[in-house]
């Protein structure tokens, strides 16, 4: 299954949070897994493929991307953890159910107490759970299929495009071109247990999916040993032509999947958090 948990936390002391808290929540998550099962934590640390989870930075309404934030005792924050398999979910839940009280978490110089954990969309709009099959089957009886989707990139996003053949330096897309966005989601879908249709679907994307509007900003975040650029904002995509219904429905499933998987580089350290929106066709409203 796929899970998205949202933690509410309250600060117990004054202090400063660094400009990039994603690298701290990454370390915090590994400490949680290590406390339950060191072998699982080691396997995750040594994993060469993309990690089967995504993490948000700490969020407060007044925090600005890429800037340190002064915290006062009593400030409340949110942290989102998306888990892309059952074993990870079991480990995280075991960590909390084995405690008589919810534990304190330490992020930099700030002591944070967990005051609530949201696991369903009814309790928090950024929480929920589903399966690959449910995402696929959602569109079985839909007529017509939606043609427009918008992805809201809530945290900086960068999509790997491999290494420069001359300099060997890593390269990234810093703009949501359709092919790298949906190729990235397709690969992650397959890594996490879904049925991957392969490169034929990439060819379908190039033929039928267009970027029709966008509103984006670029940010630079510090990861100690390097700095990483990424974009935030929104991008709307449209399915055009006369697409095969099965591929069209899978494209919509991948859009919904982005809610859990995120998109691009370092989704396990706060990058690539996405809120998808699938737009209801206007003519469907007119018919009802």
N, C-alpha and C positions, 0 to 999 in steps of 0.2 A: 504493500500500500504506500501511498504518499501522504505525508503529514506536514502541516504547518502549525507551529506553536508560537504563541505570542506571550512573552513574559512581561509582567509589570513589576518594576523595581523602584525602590525609594532609597535615596542617598542618606546615609547616616552621618556624614561629615562634610565639611567644606573642602574644596580642593579644585584642581584643574584637570580636565580631560584633554588629551591631546587632539590634534586636528583629525587624526585617523583612528577611530576606536574599533574599526573592523579587525585590525590585527590583534587587538586585545580580546575581542569576543571570540576570535579564532582560538587563541590560547586557552581561554576560559572553557570553551566547548571541549577541547581535548583533555583538560583536567577533569571534567565531569566524566567523560568516557573512561579515562584511565583509572578513576576511582572505582569503577564497576568492573572493568575487564581490561587489564593491561595488554593482553594479546590483541584485542580488537583495536585498541588505541595504536599499538605498534603497527598493525596491518594498515590502518588508515594513514598513518604517518609515512609509511613506505610505499603507499599506493602510487603508481605512475599514471593511471587514468584519472579523469576528473573525479573529485570527491563526491560521494553519494549524499551530500547535504549542502545546504546553502545557509548563510548567516547574514543577518543585517548588522550594521553598526548600532551602537546605542542611539536611540532617537528621543529627542525632546523638541517640542514645537519651536523653541527659540534657537536651537543649534543650527549653524550654517555649515555647509559642506566645506571641508578644507580649513576650518578655523578652530583653534582651541576654544574650550568652553569652560567658564568658571561656574562651579557647582556650589550650591548652598545646601546644607542639611535640610532634608524634607522635599527636595526636588524629585519629581517622578520621571521615570524613563521607560521606554519599551525596547525589547530586544526580540527579534524574530528568528526562529530556528525552523528550517524546513528539512525534513528527514525523508529520504527517498527509498528506504527499505524498512522492513519490519524489525530487523535485529537492532538497528540504531535506535528506533523508537522504543523498543523494549529496554535498552540500556539507559536511555534518558529517563524514562518513566521509573525504572528501578532506582535510579539515583534519588529521586524525590520521594517515592513511596517508602523507601527504607529509612527516611528521616522522620522523627517525631514532629519536628518543626521544619519549615522550609529553610535551607541553609543560606548563610551570607555568601555573597559573591564579591570578589575583589577585582576591580578594573582600574589598573594604574594605582593612583593614590586614593581612590574612592571606594568606600565600603557600601555595597548595595544589598538591600534585603528584598527578596522576592515576595511580593504581596499577592500575586495572582498569576495563574497560568491558564491561558485561553486555548482551547483545542478545537472549537467549532466556529463556523461562520456566524452562528447566532449569537455568540458571545463577543466576537471581535471580527471586523471585516477582513482582517489579514490572516485569520486562522482558518483551518479547515482540514478535511481529509477526503481522499478519494482513491481510486485505482486507475491504472492504465485502461482497463476494460471499460470502466464507467465513462471515462473521458471519450473513448472511441464510440461507445454506444449512444452517447447523448444525442447524436445527430441522425440516428437511424430513421426516425419518422418525421424529421423537420423538413417542411416544404414552405417556402423556398429556403435553401441554405443561406445564411448571412454571407455577404460579400466583403464587408468592411470590418476590420479590427484595428484597435488602437492599443499600443503598448506604451505604458507609462514607466519610464526608466527612473526609479526612485533613488537609486544610488549610482555613482559613476560606473559606466559600462565600457569595456574594451573587449573586442573579439579578436582572438589570435588569428593571424594569417601566416603563421610559420616564420622561419628565419630568412633573413636576406641572404641569398646565395653567395654574395661577395663578402659581406662583413660578418655574416653568421649571427647578427644581432636579431633579437625577436622583433617582430612587426605586428601591428594591431590595426584593425579597422576602428576608427573613431567616429563612425557614422553608420546608422542602421540600414545598410543596403539589404535588400530582401534575401539574397542568397546566403550571405554569412549568418544572418540572424536565424533563418529557418534551418540551415544546415547544422548550426550549433545545437538547436533544440532537437532536431532529429537524432543526432548522435547521442545526446544525453538521454533521450527517450530509450534508445537501444541499450545503453549502459545500465539503465535502471530496471530492465526487465521487460520493456515494451517490444513489440514486433517492429523492427526497423526495415522499411522498404528499400533502403539503400540509395545509391546515387541516382537511380531513376527518378526518385522524388525531387532531388536537387534540380534535375532538368525540368521537371514540372514547375517548380518554383520560378525558374528563370523565364518560363513561357507565360505563366499565368498570374504572378504576384507582382504588383507595382507599389512603390512608395508614393503616396499621393499628397501627403502633407507632413510637416514636422516642425517642431519648435524645441530647439536643443541648446544646451550650454556645455562648455568644456571645463573640466576641473583637473587639478593636479593634486594627488595625495602622496604623502611620504610613507614609505615602507622601510625606513631606516637605511637599508643598503641601496635603495633606488627610489626613484619617483615614478609614479604611474599616472598617465592621463586617462580620462574617461569622460563620457558624455552622460548628461541627464536630460530629462524632458519627455516629450511625447512624439510618437511617430504613428501615422495611420497608413495601413496597407489595404490594398483592394485586390480581390480575385477577379480577373477579367477573362474575356474569351469564352470558350465553351468547354469548361473544365470537366474532367472525369469526376463523377460524384464522390467516389471513394477517396480520391486524392484531396478533393475539396474538404470533405469531412475530416480527414486526417490533419489537414492544415489547421482547421478549427480546434481539433484536439490538442495540437502542439501549442496553439495560442493559450489555451487554458492550462496546459502543463507548465508554461513559463511561470505561473503563479508559485509553483513549488520549486522548480529547478533553477530559476534565474537564467541569465544569458551571459555567456562570455567568460572572461578571465577572472580568476580569484573570487568566484561566487562563495567560496568557503571562508572568505575574509572580508565580506561586506560589499564587494563589487556586484553589479549586475542584478540587483533586486528589481523585480518587474511586477507591475499590476496590470493585467490584461483586461481589455473590455471588448466584447464581441457585440457589434451593433445590430440591433434588430432591423431587418429590411423595412423600409418605409412602406412599401406596397403591402407588406403583411399587416401593418397597423391599419391601413386603409380598408383591408378586406374584413377586419374583425370589428 
